[in-house]
Amino acid sequence: MTAGELESVLGESDAVDEFAQRARTNWPLSTLFVSICRFFALLTVGRLDDADALSHTGLELALTDPAPFGRVYWTEALGLVALTRGHLDDAEMHLDEVVALMRPADNGTLRLALCELAMVYALRGDGCRRGEGTCRSRDRDPRQSSSPSSTPTVCGPPRSRRPGTCPAAR
């Protein structure tokens, strides 16, 4: 996949799935990893209906897991499909859910979801979250990194700022 051979990833995915099923004893997340790789290959080659179906199936399976990470991955996947299709309200809904789930237990996904939300806002033309006042950093969670880039940013409506001045959209 990293070599750009996405059709190969998709063509061999059933065999890799079978291997991942057998490897679950030693590597419990093997099937999730393989499914996520398949999702990104489908998304990248433009098979959005298949990527959407895989995301819904993955989310249904993840709902029984008490850990939030499977749910986060598949909800983000739904957001990415919606974003790719230009369905910005659906993308925002899914990505907002990812952000809400990850704030208390970030495994690195929060930063990506915030970036994807910034893309939604930029494509919509409002640059940042509407109706939340002027640009400001949210209070930093002490469990997060102390780096400034890990501080999520929320921005107000475009009328309150000059274009391109929202830190979340950079």
PAFILUM-530813 format. One line per 4 residues: their letters; for each residue x, y, z of C-alpha. Coordinates in Angstrom, 1 decimal, padded with zeros to 4 digits. Example, Ala and Ser with C-alpha at 12.3 -4.5 7.8 and 13.67 -1.06 7.14 Angstrom:
2
AS> 012.3 -004.5 007.8  013.7 -001.1 007.1
//
This chain:
170
MTAG> 000.0 000.0 000.0  002.8 002.4 000.8  004.3 001.7 -002.6  001.0 002.9 -004.2
ELES> -000.1 -000.6 -005.3  -003.7 -000.1 -004.1  -005.3 -002.4 -006.7  -003.0 -005.1 -005.4
VLGE> -004.0 -004.4 -001.8  -007.7 -004.7 -002.9  -007.1 -007.8 -005.0  -005.3 -009.7 -002.3
SDAV> -007.5 -008.5 000.6  -009.5 -011.7 000.9  -006.4 -013.8 001.3  -004.9 -011.2 003.8
DEFA> -008.2 -011.3 005.7  -008.0 -015.0 006.1  -004.4 -014.7 007.4  -005.5 -012.0 009.8
QRAR> -008.3 -014.2 011.1  -005.7 -016.9 011.9  -003.4 -014.4 013.4  -006.0 -013.0 015.9
TNWP> -004.7 -015.2 018.7  -001.3 -013.7 018.7  -002.4 -010.3 017.3  -005.9 -009.4 018.3
LSTL> -006.1 -006.2 016.2  -004.9 -008.0 013.0  -008.4 -007.9 011.4  -008.9 -004.3 012.3
FVSI> -005.6 -003.3 010.8  -006.3 -005.2 007.6  -009.8 -003.6 007.4  -008.4 -000.1 007.9
CRFF> -005.8 -000.7 005.1  -008.6 -002.0 002.8  -010.7 001.1 003.7  -007.9 003.6 002.8
ALLT> -007.2 001.7 -000.5  -010.9 001.8 -001.4  -011.1 005.5 -000.5  -008.0 006.3 -002.5
VGRL> -009.1 004.6 -005.6  -012.5 006.2 -005.4  -014.6 003.2 -004.5  -016.6 005.3 -002.1
DDAD> -019.7 003.0 -001.9  -017.4 000.1 -000.9  -015.5 002.2 001.6  -018.8 003.4 003.1
ALSH> -020.2 -000.1 003.3  -016.9 -001.3 005.0  -017.1 001.6 007.4  -020.7 000.8 008.4
TGLE> -019.9 -002.9 008.9  -016.8 -002.0 011.0  -018.7 000.4 013.1  -021.5 -002.1 013.8
LALT> -018.9 -004.6 014.9  -017.0 -002.0 017.0  -020.2 -001.0 019.0  -019.9 -004.2 021.1
DPAP> -016.3 -003.3 022.1  -016.1 -001.4 025.4  -012.9 000.3 024.2  -013.6 003.4 022.0
FGRV> -010.9 003.0 019.4  -012.7 000.7 016.9  -015.7 003.0 017.1  -013.4 006.0 016.6
YWTE> -011.7 004.5 013.5  -014.9 003.6 011.8  -016.7 006.8 012.6  -013.7 008.7 011.3
ALGL> -013.9 006.5 008.2  -017.5 007.5 007.7  -016.5 011.1 008.1  -013.7 010.7 005.5
VALT> -016.1 009.2 003.0  -018.6 012.0 003.5  -015.8 014.6 003.2  -014.6 013.0 000.0
RGHL> -018.1 013.1 -001.4  -018.6 016.7 -000.4  -021.3 015.9 002.2  -019.9 018.4 004.6
DDAE> -022.7 018.3 007.2  -022.4 014.5 007.5  -018.6 014.7 007.6  -018.8 017.3 010.4
MHLD> -021.2 015.1 012.4  -019.0 012.0 012.2  -015.8 013.9 012.9  -017.3 015.8 015.8
EVVA> -018.2 012.4 017.3  -014.6 011.3 016.9  -013.3 014.4 018.6  -015.7 013.9 021.5
LMRP> -014.7 010.3 021.9  -011.0 011.0 021.7  -010.7 014.1 024.0  -010.5 012.0 027.1
ADNG> -008.3 009.2 025.7  -006.3 010.5 022.7  -004.2 007.9 021.0  -003.1 010.3 018.2
TLRL> -006.4 010.3 016.4  -007.6 013.6 017.8  -005.1 015.7 015.9  -006.1 014.0 012.6
ALCE> -009.8 014.5 013.3  -009.3 018.1 014.1  -007.4 018.6 010.8  -010.2 016.8 008.9
LAMV> -012.7 019.1 010.6  -010.7 022.1 009.6  -010.9 020.8 006.0  -014.7 020.6 006.3
YALR> -014.9 024.2 007.6  -012.6 025.4 004.9  -014.5 023.7 002.1  -017.8 025.1 003.5
GDGC> -016.2 028.5 003.4  -016.4 029.3 007.1  -012.9 028.2 007.9  -013.8 027.1 011.4
RRGE> -016.6 026.0 013.6  -019.5 028.4 013.3  -021.1 030.2 016.2  -018.5 029.6 018.9
GTCR> -017.0 033.1 019.2  -013.6 034.2 018.3  -010.5 032.0 017.7  -009.2 030.6 021.0
SRDR> -007.4 027.5 022.3  -009.4 025.2 024.4  -008.1 024.4 027.8  -005.4 021.8 027.5
DPRQ> -006.1 018.4 028.9  -003.2 017.6 031.3  -003.0 014.1 029.9  -002.2 015.5 026.4
SSSP> 001.3 016.6 025.2  002.4 020.0 026.2  003.3 020.9 022.7  001.2 023.8 021.3
SSTP> 000.2 021.8 018.3  -001.7 019.4 020.5  -004.0 022.1 021.9  -007.3 021.9 019.9
TVCG> -008.5 025.2 018.6  -012.0 026.4 018.1  -012.8 029.4 015.9  -015.7 031.7 015.5
PPRS> -017.7 032.7 012.5  -015.8 034.2 009.6  -017.2 037.7 010.2  -015.1 037.8 013.4
RRPG> -011.8 037.2 011.6  -009.8 037.9 008.5  -009.6 035.0 006.1  -006.8 032.6 006.9
TCPA> -006.3 033.7 010.5  -007.7 030.7 012.2  -005.0 028.5 013.7  -007.1 025.3 013.3
AR> -007.2 025.8 009.5  -003.4 026.1 009.2
//
